[in-house]
Amino acid sequence: MTIRTRKFLGAILLLVLATVWALLGMAAAQMPWIAESGWRQAIYYVVVGMGWVLPAMPIVSWMQRPDRVKSGS
């Protein structure tokens, strides 16, 4: 697979990841033990807001791998 194809597919995967992460984060933020406390909300939003980076790192790493050089006769 060429780097161009990997970057295209990786961009789509990152968009899907960010969308799903945001929707799940918003849904979980409505839980009473988070919604009833301002400081819990602050901690929750910082953790969830930065948390998507960890699952995105392998996708970005995969996107930036160099093309394999075909060895031929």
Beta strands, then each sheet from edge to edge (+ up, - down):
end
